[in-house]
Every structure is written in C-alpha cells, then in structure tokens.
Amino acid sequence: MASTLDKAVEQLGHRLSPKRRSAATRLRRLADPAAGPPLLEALEREVRDSRTWETQYQMVMALGMCGHRPALGSA
C-alpha cells in the first residue's frame, strides 16, 4: 500500500484543480522534504493557468513547509 506522501504526490497530476489543491494541502501538513521536487514540478505546470491561483498558493506554501531551497531560484 502506498504511503500518504506517495498518494499526495501522485494526486498533484490529477486533472481537477481541487484534487491537486487537496494534495498540496496534505503535503503542506506533512512537511516532508521528499515532496519538494515533485511539488516544484507541479507548480511549474500550474502557473500556466491563472484560474488556479488557490492551488498555486497551496503548492507554494507546501514548498516552504518542505524547506525546498531550489524553489527559491537565484535571487
């Protein structure tokens, strides 16, 4: 049986934004550094649609909670 982390990461690719948002919220609560790379990849896809701003917000917050430093880019 897949772990909560694996299920949430898999759900980041769901076709419905509320499902992706739910996954990001779960990953935010888990705050597992292993979620960082798939979250960043999902966010890069998500920003193409401004209608999903709530989902993007949850993904950004989850990245912060995971401590995924590469998401900061080069400032």
Helices and strands as residue ranges (DSSP letters): H 4-11, H 17-30, G 33-35, H 36-46, G 50-52, H 53-66, G 69-72
